[in-house]
């Protein structure tokens, strides 16, 4: 009896999944975007899980199987994702590759080939990426355009509300500089009017030298900075050293720790409000 029930369950699952567009994404914010816009018409797999260290990430055999059966692959289209994109195309040459940041180069921070990859931390840029993803889903699966259109409209309205809420909440700390372990917060700071980001790492992820370290100490004294924004996934000896030397509190904020984008951005906002108060 139990076996029959299990077989019926698997059959129902198979029927429900049949005909769905199979989409692979690199990171949770893109996975959430595709899942929300695609709704019941898509099946989404995310390669990097919330809280993963992107510098140590490797594809698993199970993920390679997902990739081999996928219809669409969505990534940021930046240098950060390049090696993953190459692997995906090697495993599944027929997969449709979607660059979520297509036509957004004028809004990106950095230089071509070395753009800061944390684009999703600006809600308005995340909206623009959603437009690219919506267009790609419609092209890949025209029969479900009505589903995509309704979900897209609702999602954009919710994102507009989220952006307004974050802007209002961060108005109290507008213009305040901050110290961070990684240079991950440029988009967030620019979008919401925060002050200069003093980072303990350069754009290549390497620790800064003694002169730049001293400049950060001087800035902390000048501006009364009493917190350091750290990363719970990749602990930093330099951040701990700076904390011990200045008495500043390390407040851990990860830019990609949860799947739900609204929960992610609200938690990041809470973290910055605590760090900059």
N, C-alpha and C positions, 0 to 999 in steps of 0.2 A: 504493500500500500504506500509506504513512504517513498519507494523508488518511483512509483507511478506519479505521485505528487511532484517529486523533483523533476521528472521528465516533462510534466505539463508546464511547470514553472520555467524550465529552460526553453521550452518551445515558445511560450508567451514572450519571454525576453527576446528571443531570436526574431519573432515576428515584429515586435515593437522596434527593434534596432534596424530591421531590414529597410533599406531605402534611405536611411539617414546619411547625411554628409559626414564623413569621418575627418576630423580636423586635429592636427597636432600643433601645439604652441610651445614656445620656449619657456615662458615665465608665467606665474600666476596672474598678474594683471591682464595679460593678453588672453589667458584661458578664461578668465571671468568675463571679459569683453565678448569673446566668441560665444560662450555659453549663454550669456544674457541676450545677445542679438539673435543668435541661432535658435534658442529655445528648443522646442521638441523636434526640430528638423535636423539637429546636429548632434554628433557624439564627439566630445572633446577630451583629449588627453594632454596633460601638461608635463613637459620633460623635467623641468626644474621645480621641485616641490617648495612650498613655503619654508623658509629657514635654511634652505640649502646654501652652502658656500659656493658661489659661481666659479671661484678660482680652482675648486677641486672637483668640479662636476664632470662626470663621465656618463655616456649612454650605457644603459644596461641591456642585456640580451632581450628582455621582455619589451623594452622600449623600441628596440630595433624591429621587433615583430609588429608593434603598433604602427611604426613608420612605414613598414612594407605594405600595409593595408590601407594607409591613409590617402585621402583625396586632396587635402589642402594642408599646407604647412605655413604657419604664421609666425614671423619673428620680427624683431625691431629693425632689421635691415642695416644694422650698424656693425662696426668692426668687432664688437664684443660677441656677436652671435655668428660671425663668419664661419668659424670652424664647425659649429653645429649645423649650419646650413649646408656646408660641404658634405658632412656625414649623411645628412638626411637625403640629399640628392643622389649620393652614391648608393644608398640603400634602396631608394625608390625614385628612379629617374623621371617617372611620369607624374610625380606629385606637383601640384600647383603651388608655387612659392608666392607668398604674400608679404610684402614689405610694409609693415604697419606705419612706418614713418615716411612713406613715399610722399614727395613734394613738400616736406616739412623742413628742408635743410636750412631755410632762412630763420627758423625758430630754434635750431639746435645750438647747443653750447659747445664750443671747441672748434676744431678744424676737421675738414673732410679726412676721413680715415682714422680719426681719434676723437670723435664726438663723445661727450659725456653720455652714457647710455641710460641714465635714470629719467627718461622723458616722461614717464607716467606720473611723476610727482607734481606735474603741473596739470590740473584737471582740464584746462582748456585744450592743452595739447593732447591729452587722453581722448577728448571728444573728437579732435581731428583724426586721430588714429582710428577711432570707432567708425568714422565715415569711410576710411579706406577699407576697413574690414567688412563693413556692410556691403560696399560695392563688390568686393571679392566674393562674398557669400552669394550674392544675387547672380553673379556671372557663373559661379560654380554649380549653382542649384536654382535655376530660374523658376521651377515649378513651386518653390516655397517662398517666393518673393513676398507674398502677403504676410506670412509669419514674420519674416525678417523686418519688413517695413513697420509693422505695429510695435514689435519689440524695440526696434531702433528708436522710434519716436518717444516711447516711454523712457528709454534709457537716457537719451539726450536731455530730456526734461529733468530727470533725477540728477544727472551730472551737473546741470546748470544750478540746481538748488544746492548741491553739495559745494560747488565752487563759491557761491554766495555766502554760505554758512562759514566756510573756512576763512574767507576774506574778512568777514565780520568778526569772527573770534580772534583772529590774529592782529586785528587793528591795534590792540593794546600794546603789542610788542613790535609794531612796525618800525623799521629802521635800526633795530638792535642787532649788532654784530654777534657772532657766535663762533665757538671753537668746535670742530668736529674731527673725529678719527679719520673718516674718509671724505673725499671731495664729492659726496653723493647728493648734496642738498642744493646744488646751484639752481636747478629748475624750481624747486620749492621756494627758495629764498627770492628768486626773481619774480615768481608769480604772485607772491603774497607780501612783497614789500619789505622783506627782512633786510638786515644790514649785511655787511661783508662776512663771508665764510672764511675762517682761518682753519686750514686743514693740516693735520699731522702727516698726511701723505700727499704726494704729488699725483698728477693725473695718471701716471703709470703704476700707481699702487705702491710706490717706494716711500720709505720714511724720509721726512725732510732732514736737512742737515742742521748743525748747531746754530748757524746764524739765523735761519728761518725759525728755528725753535725758540730762540731768544726773542725774536720779534713777536711771537705769539704770547710769550710771557709778558712782554711790555704792553701788548694790546689788552691783555686780560686786566692788567693793573689800570690802564688808562680808561677802559670802558666799564670796569667793574664786572667783568665776566666771571661768574661763580660756578659755571657748569661746563662740562665737556660732553658732547654727544658721542657716545660710543656705540659699538656694534656687538650684540650678544653672540653673534655667530663666529666672529673672528676677533678674539680678545687681542688687545694691543698693549705691549709693555710700555710703549712711549706714552700712551694715554694714561696708564697707571702712574708712570713716572711724573707726568705733568700734574696729575691729581695730587700726588703726595707732596710735590714741590710747592704747589699754589694753594692747596686746600680746596680746590674745586671738586664738585661732586660729578661723578661719571653717570650720566643718564643714558641708558641703552635704548636706542631706537633703530629698528631694522627696516629698510625701505621696501621689504618684500616678504614679510613674515606671515602673511595670511592670504587666503584666496579671495575673500570678499573685498572688493576694491573700496567700498564705502567704509567698512570696518578698518581697513588699512589706513586710509587717509584721515579718518577721525582719530585713530590712535596716534598717528604721527603728529597731528595738530595738538593733541593733548600733551605729547612729549615735548614739543617745542614750547608750549605755554609754560610747562614746568621748568624747562631749562632756561628760559628767558625772563622769568618773573623777577 
